[in-house]
Amino acid sequence: MDAVTRRWRSALFLFMLAAGTGMASWVARTPAVRDGLDVSTGAMGLVLFGLSTGSMAGVTASGPLVRRYGGRVAISAGATLIVAGLLVVAAGASASLAGGVFGGLALFGGGMGLAEVAFNIEGAAVERVIGRPVLPVLHGCFSLGTVVGALLGMALTATGFPVGWHLTAVAALIAAAAVWAVLSLPHGTGKEAAPVTSGRRSGRWGQLRVWRDRRLVLIGVIVLAMAFAEGAANDWLPLLMVDGYHVSGTVGSLTFLAFASSMALGRFAGGPLLERFGRVQVVRISAVTAALGLVVVIVSPSPVMAGAATILWGLGASLGFPVAMSAAGDHPHDAGARVGAVATAGYVAFLVGPPALGFLADHIGLRLTMTVVLALLIVASTLAGALDSGRRTDADAQPVTT
């Protein structure tokens, strides 16, 4: 690997580490924010919908922005919004303004959506250059960042440190990491050199057209299910432990730390497992493992057993998303558009699904609500065969309908 490619890869790793720290810092303080806002679980779901709204906008804009200007521009814009969003959330939480937290989460989500879709496109490009798995480790850096953020959040929650000052400090650290990372990225990754002239329209149509591939549709469903499993834990696990098992906020943060640590471990260990067993077996067993852990979380009478089961949940949910991203890019044509399309589907599930769980939880409780996630994990395990690169043939690339 030459020095330029190494710096490119390192920049992606650093920013994903910083982004994970920012996300977990918010997640770890959600019980404190909810209590400070004095809102119900359902109302907190509405506040979280700000994250979903912004993320939907960011995800939708990211693909076209990358195709027009390249990944570096999309990541720069995303980093700016992430930092601004955390600062607004910090101010809203300090002033006990639900509207302020909603608005800050919308900015934060927009930045995450813009940057993370672009990062998946960049990571897939690095994989093609060096011929080795990169996306599992890239997402592992995000998970490692969530461990750092969860540890920090747990410690500051235990000491009663103000949420506003906490998130402000995290925003400053992300800004510093983003400056170095953006300056280290190459120009033009994922950028279309020229409009398509063979009768096919470019722009958004380029991303929609790839969904005519049957295999990509199945990969998209797998990504959606696995992203839903991860997003549900990211948004609701601390509150699930606090409300469902009546533990303290510190213990809720500790449980999320166990989940995030297992996610990081699974992703960093994923490369050798993929080389030995292949995508299909790894993702199929991962989905089953996550499902087993989730069953214990749902039905266990003991908070200790439930907390331990989140390790299985995290290990099982760790590889589905990045492995499916790699599978989507394993195509001789439209690799960037395919990765962008599948990433969009994943982030829609990752960010829209969890707030919807909050509304359902108001009626049946968070523990029972997680049966929705359990069903999706079973679907992902069933469809894992679509990740086999050997299954892609010219026939697979034919449209679903004529």
N, C-alpha and C positions, 0 to 999 in steps of 0.2 A: 504494500500500500504506500503510495507516494505521500509526501508531506501535505499537499493540498487536500487530498481525500481524507487523510487522518484529521486534519483541522476541521474539515466539513463535518465528519462524523462526531468529533468531540463537541462541536458547537450544538449539534442536535441533542446530544446527551445532556449537556449542561442546561440548556433551556428547558428540556423536559423535566429535569430534576427540579428546577426552580418552579415550573408550573405545578408540579405535583405538590411541592411544599405549600404553594399558595392555596391550592384546592383543599388540602387536608387542614390547613390552618383555619379555613372557614368551617369545614365540616366539624372539626373538634369543638368549635365554639357555638355550634347551632343550639344546644340546650340553653346556654347562657343568653344567646341572642333571643331565643323564644321567650325565656323568662323575662328578659328586659323589655321586650315588646308587649308582654302580657297577652299573648294570643293562644288560641287553641291549636291542636295539631292540624286541623283542616285549614285554619287561617294561615298557619305556617306553610302549608302546601301552596297557598296563594302567593306568599312571599317568595317561596322557591320557584314559583312560575316565572319570576323575573329572570332567573338564571336560564330557564328553558326558552323564554322568549328571545333573550339576547343570543343564546347559543343557536337557535334556529336561524336567526338572521345571519349570524356569523358563518354557520355551516353552509347556508344557501349561497352566500356571497363568495365563499372561499374558492370554490372550484373555478368559476369564471374569472376571479381575480388572479389566480395562479396561471390560468391559461393565457391571460392577457399580459401580465407583468412579471410572472415568475414567483416562485415560492418565497423568495427573500422579502418582497414587498408585502405579501400577505402576512408573513410572520412579524414584520416590523409593525404593521398596523395592529395586529393582534396583541403584541406585547404592550403597546401603548394603551389599548383598551383594558387589558388585564390590570395594569398598574392603576389606571384611573378608577376602575371599578372597585378595587380593594380600598382605595382611599375614600370613595363615596360610601361604601358599606361601613367602613370604620366610623365615618361621621354620623351616618344614620343610626348605627347601633349605640353610639355614645349619646345621641339625642333622643333615643327611644322612638324613632320615626320609622314605622313600617314601610312607608312610601320611599324613604331614603334608602333603606336596605334593599327594597325591590329594585329601585333604579340602579343602585350600585351593582347588584347581581346581574342586571341586564347588560351593563357595560362589561362586567367580568366575563359573563357567558359569551357575549359577542366576541371578545378577544380570544377566549379559549377556542371557540368554534373556528374563527379565522385561522388561528395559528396551528391548531392540532390537525386539521385536515391537510394543511400545507406541509406539516411535519411528516405525516404519513406518506405523502407524495415524495418528499425529499428522502425519507428513509428508504423507500422502495427503490429510488434512483441509486442510492449508495449501495444497496444490495446488488443491483445489476452491475455496478462498477467493480465491486470486489468479489462477487460470486459467493458470498457467505451471508448467513442470516444476520440481520441488523435490527429489524423491527421488534423482535422479542426483547432484546436488550434495551432498545430505545424506550419501549413501554415499561421495561423494568426500571429505568431511570425515573420515569414518572412515579412508579410505585415506591421507589426508594425515597423520592421526595415526599410522598404521602406519609412515609414512616417518620421522616424528619419533622414534618408538619404536625403529625399526630403526637409525637413525643413533646414537641414544644407546646402544643395546645394543652396536652394533659398536665404538664408542669405548671403552666400559667393558670389553668383552671383551678388547680389545687391551691395555688397561692392567692387566688382572687384577683389576678392582674386584669386591668381593664381591657375589654375586647377591642376598643377603638385603637389604643396604643399598640396592641399586639398586631393588628392587621396593617397598621401604618408602617411598622418596622418591616413586616414581610414584603409589603409593596416596594419599599426602598431596596431590599435585597434582590427582588425580581428585576427591578429596573437595571441594576448594575449588571446582573447576569445577561439580561437581554441585549444590552449594548455590545458586549463582547461577542455574543453568539451571532447576532445579526451581521456584524462586521466580518465574521469568519465564513459566512455562507457564500457560495458562488452565485453569480447572477443568472437568472433565466431558467432555473430548474422547473420543468413542467410547462414552460411557456411555449405556445404554439408559434412556430416560425412564420406561418402564413395561413390565411384562410383556406379551408378545404374547397377545392374547385371541381370535385368529381360529382357534383350534384347533391352532395350532402351539406347541410348547413352546419356551421361551427357554433361556438358559444354553448348555450345551455343544451341545445340539441345534441351536441357531442357527448354530454354526460348522460342524457336520457337515452340515446341510441344504444349504449352499451348494455342496457337492461334487457335488450332483446335476446341476449345470450342466456340460455336456460341455466347453465352452470353458475353464472354470476348471480342470478336470482336466488339460487339455493345458498350461495356463499353469503349473500346479503341477509338472508333469514338467519343464518348462523351468527353473523356479526350482530344483528339486532338482538338476538336472544342473549348472547354472551355480554354484550354491552349493557343490557337491561339488568343482568345479574350483578355486574360491577357497580352500575349506577345506583341500584337500590341500596347497596351497602354504603356507598359513599354518602348518600343523602340521609339515610334513615337508620343506620346501624346504632349510632350512639343513642338516638331517641328510642329505638326499639328496646334496647337494654334498660334505659331509664324508665320508660313507661310500661314495658311488658314484663320486666323482672324486678322493677322497683329498686334498682341500684343507684348509686350516686353518679353525678355527672363525670367525676374523675374515672370511675369504673367504666362508664360508657365510652369515654375517650380511650381507655386502656384496651377495651374490646376492639375498637376500631384500629388501634395500633396493631393488635394481633392479626386482624384481617389484612391490613396494608403490608405488614411484614411478610405474610405468606404470599401475597400477590407479588412482591418484589422477588422473593426467593424463587417462586415458580417461573418468573420471566427470565431471571438470570440463569437458571438451570435449563431453560427451554432449548437452547441451541443443541447441546449434545443429545437430548432426548429426541429432538426432531430428526437429527442425522441418523439415529439408531432405529427409531420406530416409525418415522414418517408422520405426516400431518394428520392423516385420518385417525390412527390409533391414539395419538396424543390428545387430539381435541375430543374424541369420543370418551376416552377415559377421564379427561379433565371435566367434561360436563357431568358425568356420572358422579365424580368425586364432589363437585360443587353441590349437586342435588342431595347427596347423602348428608353433607354438612348442613344444608338448609333445612332438611327434615328435622334434624336434631334441634336446630334453633327454633323451629316452629312448635315442636311438641314437648321439648324437655321441661321437666318441672324444676330444674336446677339452673340458676344463672351461671354456675361454674361450668356445667356441661355445655350450655349454650355458648358461652364464651370460647371454650375449647373448640367447639364445632365450627366457629368462624374461621379457624385455620384451614379446615377442609374446604369451606366455602371460598376462601381466598385462593388457595392453591388451585382449585378446580376452575375458577373464573379467570385465572391469570393469563392463559395462553390463547384462548379462543379468538379474541379480537386481533392481536398482532399476527397470528398465524393465518387467519382469514384474509388480512390485508396482503400478506405475501402471496397467498393463493390468487387473489384478485389481480395482482400485478404480473402473474405468471402467464403472459400472453404475448404473442409476437406483435400485436397491434393494439393501440389505444390503452397502453398500460397505465399512463397517468390518469386518463379519464375513468378507467375502471377502478383504480384505487380511490380516486376522489368520490366516485359514486357510492362505493361500498362504505367508505368512511362517513359519508353523509348519512347513510342509513343507520350506521352504528351510533353516531352522535345524536341522531333524532331519538333513538331508543334510550340512550344514555342519559339524556337530559329532559326529555318530555315524559318518559315513563315514571320516574320516581315521584314527581309532583302528583301524577294521577293516582299513585299508590296512597298518597296522603289523604285524598278525598275518600277513597275506599276504606282506609283505616279508621276514619271517623265513624264508620258504621260497624265494622267487624274487628277492629284492632289491628295493630301493625303485624303481630305474629301471624295471624291467619291470612292477612293480606299477602304475605310472602309466598303463599301457594301459587300465586300468579307467576312469580319468578321461577318457582319449581317446575311448572308446566313448560315454560319456555326452555329451560335447561334440558328437559326430556326431548323436546323438539330438536334442539341443537345436536344432541347426541345421535339422534336418528338420522339427521341429514349430513353427518360428518363426512360421508363418502364423497361428497361433492368437492372436498378439498384436495383430493388426489390429483396431482398435476398430470398423471398419466391418462386420466380420463378425458382430458381436453383433446378433442379432435376437431376436424373441420366441421363435422356435423354438429358438434356442440355450439359452434359459433353461429349456427343458423338462427334466424329469428323464431320467437315463440309462435308468432302468427304471421301469416303472409298477407 
